[in-house]
Amino acid sequence: MKKIMLTAAAVLAFAFSNAQETKFGVKAGLNLANLTGDYDGASSLIGFHVGGFAEIKLTDKFAIQPELLYSAQGAKIEQTFFDESFEFDTKLNYLNIPVLAKYYITEGFSVEAGPQVGFLLSAKEDGEDAKDYYKSVDFGFNVGAGYNFTENLSVGLRYTIGLSSIADVPDSEEGFEDFDVSDIDVKNSVFALSVGYKF
């Protein structure tokens, strides 16, 4: 995972040094987030994202786009214990840093892909703090597409698949003493629809 991020940093440094044109912008939109893997009873939770980006044009067709985004993620959870059902929201807030390779198929339409690192800012389950049960860093990979309505206004659709488990159950947690918590596999999954504005 570190190799992926180091490669992304090297690509970013190369892009800035060879840029034909760089535009900065802001973006915001909705997330349809979920948790996959060993989290039984998880379903989609609506969140949002907001932040900024730089589009570094290397050629007319190809660009590198690093971003800095606040992203509200998580899932709705429904579980049953002893014939009694419980429903609650798991809300995970991240500072995400994706670095995307962007290719313009036409002047307005583009496709994109690239790695992402996310830093957990807060975690709540049923309104209670749960940050101790989630890893502070998350790695993901993005694929998506976008369309520029004008030179400034654009819309984008993106899917982020988690590459690493975010579960971090303390070894001393009651009921987990004889269980290898490293085997727990819970990953982020996020569809994002956004509107962007370049300056």
Secondary structure, 3 states (H helix, E strand, C coil): CHHHHHHHHHHHHHHHHCCCEEEEEEEEEEEEEEEEECCCCEECEEEEEEEEEEEEECCCCEEEEEEEEEEEEEEEEEEEECCEEEEEEEEEEEEEEEEEEEEECCCCEEEEEEEEEEEEEEEEECCEECHHHECCEEEEEEEEEEEECCCCEEEEEEEEEECCCCECCCCCCCCCCCCCHHHCCEEEEEEEEEEEEEC
